[in-house]
Amino acid sequence: MPARFPPPYTIHDTRSSWEVRDANGFAIVWFTYVERPVVGTGPDRMTRDQARRFAVNFARLPELLKASQKSAPGGRAEGAA
């Protein structure tokens, strides 16, 4: 069965968010940020660097999942059905 969102994933800065795209160029997720956090905007606003770190780590998920499946006994991740 083909992957719904085939790797590798890439990240792109859209000037208001970091966008993660799959191998087909389909946008999977956006991590929005504010360039200059304003006092009182609340804790739900990420800085550009925080959003970039989230995007980079999200883009690494396929390779991390593959590595965990290889390291589990029988080639399957622990707890996988």
PyMOL commands that set and color helices and strands:
alter all, ss='L'
color gray80, all
select helices_A, chain A and resi 48-59+61-71+73-75
alter helices_A, ss='H'
color red, helices_A
select strands_A, chain A and resi 10-13+17-21+27-32
alter strands_A, ss='S'
color yellow, strands_A
deselect
rebuild
show_as cartoon
